[in-house]
């Protein structure tokens, strides 16, 4: 059961991450997108997701995440995991 006001986080905006984003949006999931670097430099690649749902890996809102999809390019020993 999904918790109230919790979101699915998708980490990475490569091919896998963008495919996961499209699927999540198609299924009407509440989604946030996480990627490295300044959000202003990459959020436009995540359209139609609004910028307010995009986060840098330094500012992941863990307390609002129900589940996380991690793209293959993100190391399993990343400090933010």
Rosetta constraint file for C-alpha pairs under 8 A:
AtomPair CA 2 CA 6 HARMONIC 7.27 0.50
AtomPair CA 2 CA 66 HARMONIC 7.15 0.50
AtomPair CA 3 CA 66 HARMONIC 6.90 0.50
AtomPair CA 5 CA 64 HARMONIC 7.04 0.50
AtomPair CA 6 CA 30 HARMONIC 7.45 0.50
AtomPair CA 6 CA 64 HARMONIC 4.94 0.50
AtomPair CA 6 CA 65 HARMONIC 5.29 0.50
AtomPair CA 6 CA 66 HARMONIC 5.22 0.50
AtomPair CA 7 CA 29 HARMONIC 7.45 0.50
AtomPair CA 7 CA 30 HARMONIC 4.99 0.50
AtomPair CA 7 CA 31 HARMONIC 5.31 0.50
AtomPair CA 7 CA 32 HARMONIC 6.63 0.50
AtomPair CA 7 CA 64 HARMONIC 6.03 0.50
AtomPair CA 7 CA 65 HARMONIC 4.80 0.50
AtomPair CA 7 CA 66 HARMONIC 5.39 0.50
AtomPair CA 7 CA 67 HARMONIC 6.96 0.50
AtomPair CA 8 CA 29 HARMONIC 7.01 0.50
AtomPair CA 8 CA 30 HARMONIC 6.10 0.50
AtomPair CA 8 CA 31 HARMONIC 4.80 0.50
AtomPair CA 8 CA 32 HARMONIC 6.28 0.50
AtomPair CA 8 CA 65 HARMONIC 5.90 0.50
AtomPair CA 8 CA 66 HARMONIC 5.80 0.50
AtomPair CA 8 CA 67 HARMONIC 4.98 0.50
AtomPair CA 8 CA 68 HARMONIC 5.68 0.50
AtomPair CA 8 CA 69 HARMONIC 7.51 0.50
AtomPair CA 9 CA 31 HARMONIC 5.76 0.50
AtomPair CA 9 CA 32 HARMONIC 4.83 0.50
AtomPair CA 9 CA 33 HARMONIC 5.67 0.50
AtomPair CA 9 CA 34 HARMONIC 6.88 0.50
AtomPair CA 9 CA 65 HARMONIC 6.31 0.50
AtomPair CA 9 CA 66 HARMONIC 7.81 0.50
AtomPair CA 9 CA 67 HARMONIC 6.25 0.50
AtomPair CA 9 CA 68 HARMONIC 4.56 0.50
AtomPair CA 9 CA 69 HARMONIC 6.13 0.50
AtomPair CA 10 CA 17 HARMONIC 6.30 0.50
AtomPair CA 10 CA 20 HARMONIC 7.14 0.50
AtomPair CA 10 CA 21 HARMONIC 6.84 0.50
AtomPair CA 10 CA 31 HARMONIC 7.29 0.50
AtomPair CA 10 CA 32 HARMONIC 6.33 0.50
AtomPair CA 10 CA 33 HARMONIC 4.90 0.50
AtomPair CA 10 CA 34 HARMONIC 6.01 0.50
AtomPair CA 10 CA 68 HARMONIC 5.77 0.50
AtomPair CA 10 CA 69 HARMONIC 4.75 0.50
AtomPair CA 10 CA 70 HARMONIC 6.14 0.50
AtomPair CA 10 CA 71 HARMONIC 7.60 0.50
AtomPair CA 11 CA 17 HARMONIC 6.52 0.50
AtomPair CA 11 CA 33 HARMONIC 5.93 0.50
AtomPair CA 11 CA 34 HARMONIC 4.51 0.50
AtomPair CA 11 CA 35 HARMONIC 5.79 0.50
AtomPair CA 11 CA 68 HARMONIC 7.24 0.50
AtomPair CA 11 CA 69 HARMONIC 6.12 0.50
AtomPair CA 11 CA 70 HARMONIC 4.95 0.50
AtomPair CA 11 CA 71 HARMONIC 5.95 0.50
AtomPair CA 11 CA 74 HARMONIC 7.79 0.50
AtomPair CA 12 CA 16 HARMONIC 7.72 0.50
AtomPair CA 12 CA 17 HARMONIC 5.06 0.50
AtomPair CA 12 CA 18 HARMONIC 7.74 0.50
AtomPair CA 12 CA 33 HARMONIC 7.34 0.50
AtomPair CA 12 CA 34 HARMONIC 6.03 0.50
AtomPair CA 12 CA 35 HARMONIC 4.97 0.50
AtomPair CA 12 CA 36 HARMONIC 7.74 0.50
AtomPair CA 12 CA 70 HARMONIC 6.89 0.50
AtomPair CA 12 CA 71 HARMONIC 5.49 0.50
AtomPair CA 12 CA 73 HARMONIC 7.63 0.50
AtomPair CA 12 CA 74 HARMONIC 7.32 0.50
AtomPair CA 13 CA 17 HARMONIC 4.78 0.50
AtomPair CA 13 CA 18 HARMONIC 5.42 0.50
AtomPair CA 13 CA 33 HARMONIC 7.89 0.50
AtomPair CA 13 CA 34 HARMONIC 7.85 0.50
AtomPair CA 13 CA 35 HARMONIC 6.49 0.50
AtomPair CA 13 CA 45 HARMONIC 7.70 0.50
AtomPair CA 13 CA 46 HARMONIC 7.40 0.50
AtomPair CA 14 CA 18 HARMONIC 6.05 0.50
AtomPair CA 14 CA 71 HARMONIC 7.67 0.50
AtomPair CA 15 CA 19 HARMONIC 6.09 0.50
AtomPair CA 16 CA 20 HARMONIC 6.14 0.50
AtomPair CA 16 CA 71 HARMONIC 5.91 0.50
AtomPair CA 16 CA 72 HARMONIC 7.45 0.50
AtomPair CA 17 CA 21 HARMONIC 6.10 0.50
AtomPair CA 17 CA 69 HARMONIC 7.90 0.50
AtomPair CA 17 CA 70 HARMONIC 7.60 0.50
AtomPair CA 17 CA 71 HARMONIC 5.61 0.50
AtomPair CA 18 CA 22 HARMONIC 6.19 0.50
AtomPair CA 18 CA 46 HARMONIC 7.35 0.50
AtomPair CA 19 CA 23 HARMONIC 6.27 0.50
AtomPair CA 20 CA 24 HARMONIC 6.06 0.50
AtomPair CA 20 CA 69 HARMONIC 7.71 0.50
AtomPair CA 21 CA 25 HARMONIC 6.10 0.50
AtomPair CA 21 CA 31 HARMONIC 7.69 0.50
AtomPair CA 21 CA 33 HARMONIC 7.92 0.50
AtomPair CA 22 CA 26 HARMONIC 6.08 0.50
AtomPair CA 23 CA 27 HARMONIC 6.23 0.50
AtomPair CA 24 CA 28 HARMONIC 6.24 0.50
AtomPair CA 24 CA 29 HARMONIC 5.30 0.50
AtomPair CA 24 CA 30 HARMONIC 7.82 0.50
AtomPair CA 24 CA 31 HARMONIC 7.06 0.50
AtomPair CA 25 CA 29 HARMONIC 5.76 0.50
AtomPair CA 25 CA 30 HARMONIC 7.68 0.50
AtomPair CA 25 CA 31 HARMONIC 7.42 0.50
AtomPair CA 31 CA 53 HARMONIC 7.15 0.50
AtomPair CA 32 CA 53 HARMONIC 4.78 0.50
AtomPair CA 32 CA 54 HARMONIC 5.77 0.50
AtomPair CA 32 CA 55 HARMONIC 7.42 0.50
AtomPair CA 33 CA 46 HARMONIC 7.92 0.50
AtomPair CA 33 CA 53 HARMONIC 6.31 0.50
AtomPair CA 33 CA 54 HARMONIC 4.77 0.50
AtomPair CA 33 CA 55 HARMONIC 6.15 0.50
AtomPair CA 34 CA 54 HARMONIC 5.95 0.50
AtomPair CA 34 CA 55 HARMONIC 4.84 0.50
AtomPair CA 34 CA 56 HARMONIC 5.55 0.50
AtomPair CA 34 CA 57 HARMONIC 5.88 0.50
AtomPair CA 34 CA 60 HARMONIC 7.03 0.50
AtomPair CA 35 CA 39 HARMONIC 7.71 0.50
AtomPair CA 35 CA 54 HARMONIC 7.93 0.50
AtomPair CA 35 CA 55 HARMONIC 6.60 0.50
AtomPair CA 35 CA 56 HARMONIC 5.19 0.50
AtomPair CA 35 CA 57 HARMONIC 5.64 0.50
AtomPair CA 36 CA 56 HARMONIC 5.29 0.50
AtomPair CA 36 CA 57 HARMONIC 5.27 0.50
AtomPair CA 36 CA 58 HARMONIC 7.80 0.50
AtomPair CA 37 CA 41 HARMONIC 7.42 0.50
AtomPair CA 37 CA 42 HARMONIC 7.92 0.50
AtomPair CA 37 CA 56 HARMONIC 5.86 0.50
AtomPair CA 37 CA 57 HARMONIC 7.43 0.50
AtomPair CA 38 CA 42 HARMONIC 7.16 0.50
AtomPair CA 38 CA 56 HARMONIC 6.25 0.50
AtomPair CA 39 CA 43 HARMONIC 5.50 0.50
AtomPair CA 39 CA 51 HARMONIC 7.77 0.50
AtomPair CA 39 CA 54 HARMONIC 6.62 0.50
AtomPair CA 39 CA 55 HARMONIC 6.23 0.50
AtomPair CA 39 CA 56 HARMONIC 5.87 0.50
AtomPair CA 40 CA 44 HARMONIC 7.86 0.50
AtomPair CA 42 CA 46 HARMONIC 7.50 0.50
AtomPair CA 43 CA 47 HARMONIC 7.24 0.50
AtomPair CA 43 CA 50 HARMONIC 7.88 0.50
AtomPair CA 43 CA 51 HARMONIC 5.86 0.50
AtomPair CA 43 CA 54 HARMONIC 6.42 0.50
AtomPair CA 44 CA 51 HARMONIC 7.74 0.50
AtomPair CA 46 CA 50 HARMONIC 7.79 0.50
AtomPair CA 49 CA 53 HARMONIC 6.76 0.50
AtomPair CA 49 CA 54 HARMONIC 7.87 0.50
AtomPair CA 50 CA 54 HARMONIC 7.24 0.50
AtomPair CA 55 CA 59 HARMONIC 6.08 0.50
AtomPair CA 55 CA 60 HARMONIC 6.10 0.50
AtomPair CA 56 CA 60 HARMONIC 6.63 0.50
AtomPair CA 57 CA 80 HARMONIC 7.07 0.50
AtomPair CA 58 CA 80 HARMONIC 7.65 0.50
AtomPair CA 61 CA 65 HARMONIC 6.92 0.50
AtomPair CA 70 CA 74 HARMONIC 6.59 0.50
AtomPair CA 74 CA 78 HARMONIC 7.08 0.50
AtomPair CA 76 CA 81 HARMONIC 7.45 0.50
AtomPair CA 77 CA 81 HARMONIC 7.03 0.50
